[in-house]
Amino acid sequence: MDTAVKGRRSIRKYKQMDVPKDAFERIMDAGNWAPSAGNRQSRRFFVAKQGTRVKEELAECMNRPQAGKDCAYAVVVCADKAIGDKFGERGVELYRILDCGAAVQNMLLTAYAEGLGGLWVGSFDPEKVRGLLELPENLDPVSIVLIGVPDENPEARERNDWKQETVFL
């Protein structure tokens, strides 16, 4: 547990190198196997690979585009409103977002286990991404996950002490 959870870092600098296809497929598979509310799997993935027009334009939708330009893959994780047919408003407003978060976490931990870097991007223009990907109305872009060969090794950042911030009942 300590190795993956405490070793993973947010990588913002990438070498412009390919990622082995089998490693990328394991990362995507991990995202697919993430827990989801009612097993509805209310997340959808859109993958843009290095060297494509879509990936270049996707990077421009981010507040810090350089990492998006240099990484090997950018995965847009979208939340599907169809979950509302089972869980109503709570499903649309919360569960589908949690489903996306669980998928992103699995992807980032697997990228680290594969010796790759990853970054969870939340700071982007969702309407530009929607237009670029021509997303249907039921899908909302929630996160962009960057995957690539790291060109940095950042130090661990300090964490709050959960024992002092947790209420035991």
Beta strands, then each sheet from edge to edge (+ up, - down):
strand 1: 14-15
strand 2: 43-49
strand 3: 73-80
strand 4: 117-121
strand 5: 139-150
sheet 1: 1+ 5- 3+ 2-
sheet 2: 1+ 5- 4+
end
